[in-house]
Amino acid sequence: MKLFECQHCGQPLYFENSRCESCGRQLGYLPSKETITALEPAGNAQRALADPKRRYRLCANAQYDACNWLVTADGPEIFCAACRHNRHIPDLSITDNLIDWRAIELAKHRLFYTLLKLGLPLKTRTEDPNGLTFDFLSPELPAPDGTPHVLTGHADGLITINLAEADDAHRERQRRQMGEPYRTLLGHFRHEIAHYYWDKLIPNNAANLEGFRQLFGDERRDYQEALQQHYQNGPPADWTEHYVTSYASSHPWEDFAETWAHYLHMVDTLETASSFGLTVRPRLHKAAALSAAIDFDPHIAELDQLISTWLPLTFAVNSVNRSMGLPDLYPFVLSPPAIAKLAYVHERIRENRSGRRANNPLRAIIAGLRRRVGVPTN
């Protein structure tokens, strides 16, 4: 994510800030300008210093301190580009629900920041019967369809998130029980949105579907049976040589979703590193393989550039985390087959933005990887 600053006083800002800690100005995120803007009252609306010719108002969910995005004052929408996709939210009269929902919305808005920057299609249910929709449900209540348990997942454009995932202790228990190295709310969103975009970008394009099956496998394999086998028997012994995570080995759909999520991890983290002007230049004899200047926009970069900077960056930040006694920030290893799958995701996203089929960079990417010195992995 990029860095932001108050247009009134120059104070550095976080994406989630709703008020400047320095000058006290109210703030709002302006998707059309991809920036946090300082606001000042203008009658019944707000004037945005980043776009002073138009008038804006905050999303209706700002009243719950759950959103800081803006909508145009003269438009019909009361919810912002992210919140208008919500279908069910928890009972906010329950304090814990409100706290957990705020955490969920924080993660969801970071997801939407990236989706909008990548130019991916975002239609609501009013625009498309299978448009993107969210249910955020309390685990103590049955789901709207009457099922007794709330399962995080995706079906026909509907993404359901169990509210309990916003509780750090619960999520950590689940992570340990499932044997996962990483489990976050943002990770859930990035994974589940992949299923949505698989439906939108892959099955209705013969070339995309053929390429998918060559890399990920045949998605017509029985999904429930595949998951049952995975949970009973675990991943194959050599899964690290073919998949980005062990769960990716369970079924081609899950392989795609895990790969897509990692692509979003890379893009957002590299943008943050670029915004800070980070350069990785270790003091080692073989420093070249671990050196990178992160000074580009990852949303429009070639995949080879993403990979060649991602490996040094993650080695560096993992080392910093270990110095603090913390787990690795990125506890994964990208094998050549996993990178080939990332290239497939990269191509589909660029193809969607440009409207024409992207060139296949796999051969150049793999050749580049073979030229590099390996990065430590444990």
Secondary structure as a PSIPRED ss2 file (coil, helix, strand):
# PSIPRED VFORMAT (PSIPRED V4.0)

   1 M C   1.000  0.000  0.000
   2 K C   1.000  0.000  0.000
   3 L C   1.000  0.000  0.000
   4 F E   0.000  0.000  1.000
   5 E E   0.000  0.000  1.000
   6 C C   1.000  0.000  0.000
   7 Q C   1.000  0.000  0.000
   8 H C   1.000  0.000  0.000
   9 C C   1.000  0.000  0.000
  10 G C   1.000  0.000  0.000
  11 Q C   1.000  0.000  0.000
  12 P E   0.000  0.000  1.000
  13 L E   0.000  0.000  1.000
  14 Y C   1.000  0.000  0.000
  15 F C   1.000  0.000  0.000
  16 E C   1.000  0.000  0.000
  17 N C   1.000  0.000  0.000
  18 S C   1.000  0.000  0.000
  19 R E   0.000  0.000  1.000
  20 C C   1.000  0.000  0.000
  21 E C   1.000  0.000  0.000
  22 S C   1.000  0.000  0.000
  23 C C   1.000  0.000  0.000
  24 G C   1.000  0.000  0.000
  25 R C   1.000  0.000  0.000
  26 Q E   0.000  0.000  1.000
  27 L E   0.000  0.000  1.000
  28 G E   0.000  0.000  1.000
  29 Y E   0.000  0.000  1.000
  30 L E   0.000  0.000  1.000
  31 P C   1.000  0.000  0.000
  32 S C   1.000  0.000  0.000
  33 K C   1.000  0.000  0.000
  34 E C   1.000  0.000  0.000
  35 T E   0.000  0.000  1.000
  36 I E   0.000  0.000  1.000
  37 T E   0.000  0.000  1.000
  38 A E   0.000  0.000  1.000
  39 L E   0.000  0.000  1.000
  40 E E   0.000  0.000  1.000
  41 P E   0.000  0.000  1.000
  42 A E   0.000  0.000  1.000
  43 G C   1.000  0.000  0.000
  44 N C   1.000  0.000  0.000
  45 A E   0.000  0.000  1.000
  46 Q E   0.000  0.000  1.000
  47 R E   0.000  0.000  1.000
  48 A E   0.000  0.000  1.000
  49 L C   1.000  0.000  0.000
  50 A C   1.000  0.000  0.000
  51 D E   0.000  0.000  1.000
  52 P E   0.000  0.000  1.000
  53 K E   0.000  0.000  1.000
  54 R E   0.000  0.000  1.000
  55 R E   0.000  0.000  1.000
  56 Y E   0.000  0.000  1.000
  57 R E   0.000  0.000  1.000
  58 L E   0.000  0.000  1.000
  59 C C   1.000  0.000  0.000
  60 A H   0.000  1.000  0.000
  61 N H   0.000  1.000  0.000
  62 A H   0.000  1.000  0.000
  63 Q H   0.000  1.000  0.000
  64 Y H   0.000  1.000  0.000
  65 D C   1.000  0.000  0.000
  66 A C   1.000  0.000  0.000
  67 C C   1.000  0.000  0.000
  68 N C   1.000  0.000  0.000
  69 W E   0.000  0.000  1.000
  70 L E   0.000  0.000  1.000
  71 V E   0.000  0.000  1.000
  72 T E   0.000  0.000  1.000
  73 A C   1.000  0.000  0.000
  74 D C   1.000  0.000  0.000
  75 G C   1.000  0.000  0.000
  76 P C   1.000  0.000  0.000
  77 E C   1.000  0.000  0.000
  78 I C   1.000  0.000  0.000
  79 F C   1.000  0.000  0.000
  80 C C   1.000  0.000  0.000
  81 A C   1.000  0.000  0.000
  82 A C   1.000  0.000  0.000
  83 C H   0.000  1.000  0.000
  84 R H   0.000  1.000  0.000
  85 H H   0.000  1.000  0.000
  86 N E   0.000  0.000  1.000
  87 R E   0.000  0.000  1.000
  88 H E   0.000  0.000  1.000
  89 I C   1.000  0.000  0.000
  90 P C   1.000  0.000  0.000
  91 D C   1.000  0.000  0.000
  92 L C   1.000  0.000  0.000
  93 S C   1.000  0.000  0.000
  94 I C   1.000  0.000  0.000
  95 T H   0.000  1.000  0.000
  96 D H   0.000  1.000  0.000
  97 N H   0.000  1.000  0.000
  98 L H   0.000  1.000  0.000
  99 I H   0.000  1.000  0.000
 100 D H   0.000  1.000  0.000
 101 W H   0.000  1.000  0.000
 102 R H   0.000  1.000  0.000
 103 A H   0.000  1.000  0.000
 104 I H   0.000  1.000  0.000
 105 E H   0.000  1.000  0.000
 106 L H   0.000  1.000  0.000
 107 A H   0.000  1.000  0.000
 108 K H   0.000  1.000  0.000
 109 H H   0.000  1.000  0.000
 110 R H   0.000  1.000  0.000
 111 L H   0.000  1.000  0.000
 112 F H   0.000  1.000  0.000
 113 Y H   0.000  1.000  0.000
 114 T H   0.000  1.000  0.000
 115 L H   0.000  1.000  0.000
 116 L H   0.000  1.000  0.000
 117 K H   0.000  1.000  0.000
 118 L C   1.000  0.000  0.000
 119 G C   1.000  0.000  0.000
 120 L C   1.000  0.000  0.000
 121 P C   1.000  0.000  0.000
 122 L C   1.000  0.000  0.000
 123 K C   1.000  0.000  0.000
 124 T C   1.000  0.000  0.000
 125 R C   1.000  0.000  0.000
 126 T C   1.000  0.000  0.000
 127 E C   1.000  0.000  0.000
 128 D C   1.000  0.000  0.000
 129 P C   1.000  0.000  0.000
 130 N C   1.000  0.000  0.000
 131 G C   1.000  0.000  0.000
 132 L C   1.000  0.000  0.000
 133 T E   0.000  0.000  1.000
 134 F E   0.000  0.000  1.000
 135 D E   0.000  0.000  1.000
 136 F E   0.000  0.000  1.000
 137 L E   0.000  0.000  1.000
 138 S C   1.000  0.000  0.000
 139 P C   1.000  0.000  0.000
 140 E C   1.000  0.000  0.000
 141 L C   1.000  0.000  0.000
 142 P C   1.000  0.000  0.000
 143 A C   1.000  0.000  0.000
 144 P C   1.000  0.000  0.000
 145 D C   1.000  0.000  0.000
 146 G C   1.000  0.000  0.000
 147 T C   1.000  0.000  0.000
 148 P C   1.000  0.000  0.000
 149 H C   1.000  0.000  0.000
 150 V C   1.000  0.000  0.000
 151 L C   1.000  0.000  0.000
 152 T C   1.000  0.000  0.000
 153 G E   0.000  0.000  1.000
 154 H E   0.000  0.000  1.000
 155 A E   0.000  0.000  1.000
 156 D C   1.000  0.000  0.000
 157 G C   1.000  0.000  0.000
 158 L E   0.000  0.000  1.000
 159 I E   0.000  0.000  1.000
 160 T E   0.000  0.000  1.000
 161 I E   0.000  0.000  1.000
 162 N E   0.000  0.000  1.000
 163 L H   0.000  1.000  0.000
 164 A H   0.000  1.000  0.000
 165 E H   0.000  1.000  0.000
 166 A H   0.000  1.000  0.000
 167 D C   1.000  0.000  0.000
 168 D H   0.000  1.000  0.000
 169 A H   0.000  1.000  0.000
 170 H H   0.000  1.000  0.000
 171 R H   0.000  1.000  0.000
 172 E H   0.000  1.000  0.000
 173 R H   0.000  1.000  0.000
 174 Q H   0.000  1.000  0.000
 175 R H   0.000  1.000  0.000
 176 R H   0.000  1.000  0.000
 177 Q H   0.000  1.000  0.000
 178 M H   0.000  1.000  0.000
 179 G C   1.000  0.000  0.000
 180 E C   1.000  0.000  0.000
 181 P C   1.000  0.000  0.000
 182 Y C   1.000  0.000  0.000
 183 R C   1.000  0.000  0.000
 184 T C   1.000  0.000  0.000
 185 L H   0.000  1.000  0.000
 186 L H   0.000  1.000  0.000
 187 G H   0.000  1.000  0.000
 188 H H   0.000  1.000  0.000
 189 F H   0.000  1.000  0.000
 190 R H   0.000  1.000  0.000
 191 H H   0.000  1.000  0.000
 192 E H   0.000  1.000  0.000
 193 I H   0.000  1.000  0.000
 194 A H   0.000  1.000  0.000
 195 H H   0.000  1.000  0.000
 196 Y H   0.000  1.000  0.000
 197 Y H   0.000  1.000  0.000
 198 W H   0.000  1.000  0.000
 199 D H   0.000  1.000  0.000
 200 K H   0.000  1.000  0.000
 201 L H   0.000  1.000  0.000
 202 I C   1.000  0.000  0.000
 203 P C   1.000  0.000  0.000
 204 N C   1.000  0.000  0.000
 205 N C   1.000  0.000  0.000
 206 A H   0.000  1.000  0.000
 207 A H   0.000  1.000  0.000
 208 N H   0.000  1.000  0.000
 209 L H   0.000  1.000  0.000
 210 E H   0.000  1.000  0.000
 211 G H   0.000  1.000  0.000
 212 F H   0.000  1.000  0.000
 213 R H   0.000  1.000  0.000
 214 Q H   0.000  1.000  0.000
 215 L H   0.000  1.000  0.000
 216 F H   0.000  1.000  0.000
 217 G C   1.000  0.000  0.000
 218 D C   1.000  0.000  0.000
 219 E C   1.000  0.000  0.000
 220 R C   1.000  0.000  0.000
 221 R C   1.000  0.000  0.000
 222 D C   1.000  0.000  0.000
 223 Y H   0.000  1.000  0.000
 224 Q H   0.000  1.000  0.000
 225 E H   0.000  1.000  0.000
 226 A H   0.000  1.000  0.000
 227 L H   0.000  1.000  0.000
 228 Q H   0.000  1.000  0.000
 229 Q H   0.000  1.000  0.000
 230 H H   0.000  1.000  0.000
 231 Y H   0.000  1.000  0.000
 232 Q H   0.000  1.000  0.000
 233 N H   0.000  1.000  0.000
 234 G C   1.000  0.000  0.000
 235 P C   1.000  0.000  0.000
 236 P C   1.000  0.000  0.000
 237 A C   1.000  0.000  0.000
 238 D C   1.000  0.000  0.000
 239 W H   0.000  1.000  0.000
 240 T H   0.000  1.000  0.000
 241 E H   0.000  1.000  0.000
 242 H C   1.000  0.000  0.000
 243 Y C   1.000  0.000  0.000
 244 V C   1.000  0.000  0.000
 245 T C   1.000  0.000  0.000
 246 S C   1.000  0.000  0.000
 247 Y H   0.000  1.000  0.000
 248 A H   0.000  1.000  0.000
 249 S H   0.000  1.000  0.000
 250 S H   0.000  1.000  0.000
 251 H C   1.000  0.000  0.000
 252 P H   0.000  1.000  0.000
 253 W H   0.000  1.000  0.000
 254 E H   0.000  1.000  0.000
 255 D H   0.000  1.000  0.000
 256 F H   0.000  1.000  0.000
 257 A H   0.000  1.000  0.000
 258 E H   0.000  1.000  0.000
 259 T H   0.000  1.000  0.000
 260 W H   0.000  1.000  0.000
 261 A H   0.000  1.000  0.000
 262 H H   0.000  1.000  0.000
 263 Y H   0.000  1.000  0.000
 264 L H   0.000  1.000  0.000
 265 H H   0.000  1.000  0.000
 266 M H   0.000  1.000  0.000
 267 V H   0.000  1.000  0.000
 268 D H   0.000  1.000  0.000
 269 T H   0.000  1.000  0.000
 270 L H   0.000  1.000  0.000
 271 E H   0.000  1.000  0.000
 272 T H   0.000  1.000  0.000
 273 A H   0.000  1.000  0.000
 274 S H   0.000  1.000  0.000
 275 S H   0.000  1.000  0.000
 276 F C   1.000  0.000  0.000
 277 G C   1.000  0.000  0.000
 278 L C   1.000  0.000  0.000
 279 T E   0.000  0.000  1.000
 280 V E   0.000  0.000  1.000
 281 R C   1.000  0.000  0.000
 282 P C   1.000  0.000  0.000
 283 R C   1.000  0.000  0.000
 284 L C   1.000  0.000  0.000
 285 H C   1.000  0.000  0.000
 286 K C   1.000  0.000  0.000
 287 A H   0.000  1.000  0.000
 288 A H   0.000  1.000  0.000
 289 A H   0.000  1.000  0.000
 290 L H   0.000  1.000  0.000
 291 S C   1.000  0.000  0.000
 292 A E   0.000  0.000  1.000
 293 A E   0.000  0.000  1.000
 294 I C   1.000  0.000  0.000
 295 D C   1.000  0.000  0.000
 296 F C   1.000  0.000  0.000
 297 D C   1.000  0.000  0.000
 298 P C   1.000  0.000  0.000
 299 H C   1.000  0.000  0.000
 300 I C   1.000  0.000  0.000
 301 A C   1.000  0.000  0.000
 302 E C   1.000  0.000  0.000
 303 L H   0.000  1.000  0.000
 304 D H   0.000  1.000  0.000
 305 Q H   0.000  1.000  0.000
 306 L H   0.000  1.000  0.000
 307 I H   0.000  1.000  0.000
 308 S H   0.000  1.000  0.000
 309 T H   0.000  1.000  0.000
 310 W H   0.000  1.000  0.000
 311 L H   0.000  1.000  0.000
 312 P H   0.000  1.000  0.000
 313 L H   0.000  1.000  0.000
 314 T H   0.000  1.000  0.000
 315 F H   0.000  1.000  0.000
 316 A H   0.000  1.000  0.000
 317 V H   0.000  1.000  0.000
 318 N H   0.000  1.000  0.000
 319 S H   0.000  1.000  0.000
 320 V H   0.000  1.000  0.000
 321 N H   0.000  1.000  0.000
 322 R H   0.000  1.000  0.000
 323 S H   0.000  1.000  0.000
 324 M C   1.000  0.000  0.000
 325 G C   1.000  0.000  0.000
 326 L C   1.000  0.000  0.000
 327 P C   1.000  0.000  0.000
 328 D C   1.000  0.000  0.000
 329 L C   1.000  0.000  0.000
 330 Y C   1.000  0.000  0.000
 331 P C   1.000  0.000  0.000
 332 F C   1.000  0.000  0.000
 333 V C   1.000  0.000  0.000
 334 L C   1.000  0.000  0.000
 335 S C   1.000  0.000  0.000
 336 P H   0.000  1.000  0.000
 337 P H   0.000  1.000  0.000
 338 A H   0.000  1.000  0.000
 339 I H   0.000  1.000  0.000
 340 A H   0.000  1.000  0.000
 341 K H   0.000  1.000  0.000
 342 L H   0.000  1.000  0.000
 343 A H   0.000  1.000  0.000
 344 Y H   0.000  1.000  0.000
 345 V H   0.000  1.000  0.000
 346 H H   0.000  1.000  0.000
 347 E H   0.000  1.000  0.000
 348 R H   0.000  1.000  0.000
 349 I H   0.000  1.000  0.000
 350 R H   0.000  1.000  0.000
 351 E H   0.000  1.000  0.000
 352 N H   0.000  1.000  0.000
 353 R H   0.000  1.000  0.000
 354 S H   0.000  1.000  0.000
 355 G C   1.000  0.000  0.000
 356 R C   1.000  0.000  0.000
 357 R C   1.000  0.000  0.000
 358 A C   1.000  0.000  0.000
 359 N C   1.000  0.000  0.000
 360 N C   1.000  0.000  0.000
 361 P C   1.000  0.000  0.000
 362 L H   0.000  1.000  0.000
 363 R H   0.000  1.000  0.000
 364 A H   0.000  1.000  0.000
 365 I H   0.000  1.000  0.000
 366 I H   0.000  1.000  0.000
 367 A H   0.000  1.000  0.000
 368 G H   0.000  1.000  0.000
 369 L H   0.000  1.000  0.000
 370 R H   0.000  1.000  0.000
 371 R H   0.000  1.000  0.000
 372 R C   1.000  0.000  0.000
 373 V C   1.000  0.000  0.000
 374 G C   1.000  0.000  0.000
 375 V C   1.000  0.000  0.000
 376 P C   1.000  0.000  0.000
 377 T C   1.000  0.000  0.000
 378 N C   1.000  0.000  0.000
